[in-house]
Amino acid sequence: MASNMEHEQLVKYILAPMTAAIVAMIGWSLVNVIELKEEIATVKTDVKYISKQVDLMQEKLALKYEMEIYASK
């Protein structure tokens, strides 16, 4: 009988809280992964916008350079 009682106490006071803590950590980790994926998506959008702006600036500079060469002739 004492062994069964010790087992119940072990489950009640040690294993149950440990299991709850592990489940909580896994849940928290999943939330962090989801937030990280959202942040990565935002960064990708920002990089695309910046790349597009850089391309537009390069086109404008190339056109200005061509106009300066043409005007100097």
N, C-alpha and C positions, 0 to 999 in steps of 0.2 A: 504494500500500500504506500509506503513512504516513497518508493521510486516513482509511482504514478503521480503523486503529489508534487514531487520535485520537478517532474517533467512539465506539469501544468504551470508551475511557477516560472520555469524557464521560458516557456512559450509566452506566458502572460507578461512578464517583466523584461525579457530580453529580446526574444525573437519577434514578437509583434511590433514593438517600437522600431527595431532595426528594419523590418520589412516596410513599415510606414515611411521611415526616413529614406530608404532606397527608392521607393516609388515616388516620393516627393522630389528627390534629386533627379530622377529620370524625367519626370514631368517638367521640372525647371530647365533641364538641358534641352528638351524638345522645344520649349518656348524660346529659348535663346537661339536655337538653330533657325526657327521660323523668323525671328526678328533679324537675324543675320542675313537670311535670304532676301528679306525685304530691303535691307540696307544695300546689299549687293545690287539688287535691281535698280535702286535709286542711283547708285554710282554709275552703273552701266548707262542709264538714261542721261546722266550728266556728262559722261565721257562722249556719248554720241553727239550731244548738243555742242560741246566744246569743239569736237572734231569738225562738225559742220561749220562752225563759226571760223575756225582756222582756215578751212578750205575757201570760204568766202573771202576772207582777208587776203589769202594768197592770190585768188583770182583778181581782186581789185588792185593789188600791188603789181601783178603782172601786166594788167591793162595800163596802169599808170606808167610803168616802165616802158612799155611799147609806145605809148603816146609821147613820152619824153624823147625816146630815140627818134621817132618820126618827126617831132618838132625840131630837133637839132639838125636835121638834114637839110 
